Amino acid sequence: MRDLQFKGVRRWLVAGSVILAACSDGAAAPGRSPEIINATDNFQYQITDIRAYSGSQTYSWQNTGTTATVNQSASITAGTATLVLRDANGVQVYSRSLADNGTFSSTAGAAGTWTIRVTYNSVDATVNFRADKAN
């Protein structure tokens, strides 16, 4: 019975590791109240109260289209934060400072598993952005 329970726990741990790997690089999100929604054709990211943080987070995101619409709304009071999107072939299709608020479009790329990378350099901020399939 104990062996059976261990196997069940082991399956959950393996499944959890796979899900985590698909969602981020495993690093803890900076700041407080991280809200990250990673759904096909819709990725949402919001983290409040980031203080003097340097590092990055990387996420895999399913985009069935060839372009993305990115809506950025951040309040950065110190340091820098950058958002980069790469298409399914690893080609950079979007790069912008998260201090630039507004709605922007990526260039065209390959549909499939895209990479979203947020890089922080000594940043104090609240960061909010959303990427959606554009076509």
KOLZAVEX-909004 format. One record per residue: z, y, x of N, C-alpha, C, O, CB in turn; residue in three letters. Coordinates in steps of 0.1 Angstrom, whole numbers, plus 5000, padded with zeros to 4 digits. Glycine has a CB too. Layout:
! residues N
ZYXZYXZYXZYXZYXALA;...
***
This chain:
! residues 135
500049885008500050005000500050135009499350225006501250004991MET;500850125019500950245028499650275035499250385036502050225038ARG;498950165039497650175045496650245035495750325039497050045050ASP;496650205023495850255013496050405010495150485009496050184999LEU;497350445010497650585009497150665021496650775019499250605008GLN;497350615033496850685045495350705044494850815048497150605058PHE;494550605040493150615039492750725029491850795031492550485035LYS;493450735018493250835008493450975014492651065012494050814996GLY;494550995021494851125027493851155038493351265039496251115034VAL;493451055046492451075056491151125050490451215055492250945064ARG;490651065039489451105032489551255028488551325030489151025020ARG;490651295023490851435019490851525031490251635030492151455011TRP;491451485042491351575054489951585059489551695063492351515064LEU;489251475059487851485064487051565055486251655060487251345065VAL;487151555042486451635032486751785034485851865033486651585018ALA;488051815035488451945037487952005050487552125050489951955038GLY;487851935061487251975073485752015072485352115077487451875084SER;485051925064483651955062483452075054482552155057482951835055VAL;484252095044484152215035484452345044483752445043485052215023ILE;485452335052485852455060484752485070484352605072487152425068LEU;484152385076483052405086481852465079481152555085482652275092ALA;481652435066480452485059480752635055479752705053480152405047ALA;481952675054482352805049482552905060482253025059483552795041CYS;483152865071483452965082483652895095483452775096484753045078SER;483952975105484052925119485452875121485752835133483753025129ASP;486252865111487652815112488652915116489852885115487552705122GLY;488253035120489253135124489853195111489153205101488553245132ALA;491053225112491753285100491153425098490853495107493253295102ALA;490953455085490453585082491453695085492653675084490053595066ALA;490953805090491953915094492453985081491853965070491254025103PRO;493454065083493954145072494654065061495153955063492854215065GLY;494754125049495454065038494554045026493454105025496654155034ARG;494953955018494253925005492753895007491953955000494354044996SER;492453805016490953765018490453705005491053614999490753675030PRO;489353755000488653694989487153674993486353764995488653794976GLU;486853544995485553505000484953404990485553294988485553455014ILE;483853444983483153354974481853314980481053404983483053424960ILE;481653194982480453144989479653044979479952924979480753075002ASN;478753104971478053024962476553034965476153134971478353074947ALA;475752944961474352944963473753074957474053114946473652824956THR;473053154965472453274962473353394960472953504956471553254950ASP;474653374962475653484960476753464970477553364969476153494946ASN;477053554979478153554988478853684987478353794987477653535003PHE;480253674985481053794983482253784993482853684995481553804969GLN;482553905000483553905010484354035008483854145008482853905024TYR;485654015007486554135006487854105013488554005010486754174991GLN;488254185022489554175030490154315031489454405035489354105044ILE;491354325027492054455028493054455040493454355045492854485015THR;493354575044494454605054494254535067495154475072495754565048ASP;493054545072492754495086493254595096492954715094491154465088ILE;494054555105494654645115494454595129494854485133496154655112ARG;493754685137493554665152493054525155493554455164494854685159ALA;492054475147491554345148490254335156489354425153491354275135TYR;490154245165488854215172488554065170489453985173488854265187SER;487354035166487053895165485853885155485253985151488153815160GLY;485553765151484453745142484653625133485353535136483053735149SER;483953625122483853515112482453485110481553575108484653545099GLN;482153355109480753315106480753215095481653125094480153245119THR;479853235085479753155073478353105071477353175075480153235061TYR;478252985066476952925062476752955047477652935039476852775065SER;475553005044475353055030473952995025472953015032475453205028TRP;473952935014472652885008471952995001472453054991472952764998GLN;470753035006469953135000468553064996467853025005469753265009ASN;468353044984467052974980465853074980464753024978467252914966THR;466153194983465053294984464753324998465253265007465453424977GLY;463853425000463453455014463953595018463753625030461853455015THR;464553665009465253795013466553795006466853724997464353915009THR;467353895010468653915004468854065002468354145009469853865013ALA;469654094991470054234989471554234993472354144989469854274974THR;471854335001473254345006473854475001473354585003473354335022VAL;475054464994475754574990477054584998477854494998476154564975ASN;477154705006478254725014479154835009478654935005477854755029GLN;480454815009481454915005482654895013483554815010481754904989SER;482854965024483954945033484555085036483955185035483554875046ALA;485855075040486555195045487055165059488055095060487755235035SER;486355215069486755185083487355315089486655415089485455135091ILE;488555305093489255425098489355425113489655525120490655435092THR;489155305120489055295134488255175138488155075131490555285140ALA;487655185150486855075155485555055148485055145141487654945154GLY;484954935150483654905144483654775138484354685141482454925154THR;482754755128482554625121481054615118480454715114483354615108ALA;480454505121479054475120478754355112479454255113478354465134THR;477754355103477354245095475954205100475054285100477354285080LEU;475754075103474454025107474153895098475053815096474453985122VAL;472953895093472453775085471253715093470453785098472053815071LEU;471353585094470153515100469653415090470453355082470653435113ARG;468353395089467753305080467953155084468653125094466253335078ASP;467353065076467452925079466852885092467252775097466752845068ALA;466052965098465452935112466253005123465952985135464052975112ASN;467353075119468153145129467553275133468053335143468253055141GLY;466553325126466053455129466853565122467153555110464553465124VAL;467253665130467953775124467153855114466053905118468453875136GLN;467653865102466953935091467654065086467154135078466653845080VAL;468854075092469654195087470754225097471454125102470354165073TYR;470954345101472054385109472454535106471554625106471754375125SER;473654555103474054695100475554715102476354615100473654725085ARG;475954835105477354865106477954855092477354905083477555005113SER;479154805091479754795078480354935074480754955062480854695077LEU;480255035083480555175079479555235071479755335064480855255092ALA;478355175070477255225062477355165048477155045046475855185068ASP;477855245039477955205025476655225017475955325019479155275018ASN;476355125008475155135000474554994998475154895001474155225006GLY;473354994992472654874990471454874998470654964999472254864974THR;471254765006470254745015469454615014470054525007470754755030PHE;468354605019467554475019467354415032467154485042466154505012SER;467354285033467054215045465554215047464754245037467654075046SER;465054185058463654145060463454005055464353935053463154165075THR;462153965053461853835048462153725059461953745071460353825044ALA;462653615054462953505063462753375056462153365045464453515068GLY;463253265062463053135056464253105047465353125050462953025067ALA;463953045035464953005026465652885032465252815040464252965012ALA;466952865027467752755031469152805035469652895028467052685043GLY;469752745045471052775049471052895059470552885070471752655056THR;471453005054471553135062472953135069473853075064471253255053TRP;473053225079474253245086474653395083473853485085474153215101THR;475953405080476453545078477553555088478553475089477053565063ILE;477453665096478453685107479053825106478253925106477853655121ARG;480353835105481053965105481753975119482553885122482053975093VAL;481454085126482154105139482954235139482454335135481054105150THR;484154225143485054335143485454365158485554285166486354305135TYR;485554505160485954545174487054655172486754765168484754605182ASN;488354615174489454705173489454785159489654905159489554805184SER;489254715149489054775136490254785127491054695127487954705128VAL;490354905121491354925110490454945098489655045098492355045112ASP;490554865087489654875076490054795064490854705064488254835081ALA;489354825053489154735042487654715041486854805041489754805028THR;487254585040485854555041485454485028486154385024485554465054VAL;484354525022483854465010482354465011481654565013484354534997ASN;481754345010480254335009479854215001480654124999479654335023PHE;478654224997478054114989476654094993475854194995478154144973ARG;476153964994474753934997474253844985474953744982474653865011ALA;473153884980472553814969471053774972470453854979472653894955ASP;470653664967469253634968468453744961468753794950468853494961LYS;467353794968466653914963465453874955464953954947466254004974ALA;464953754956463653724949463853594941462853554935462553714959ASN;
***
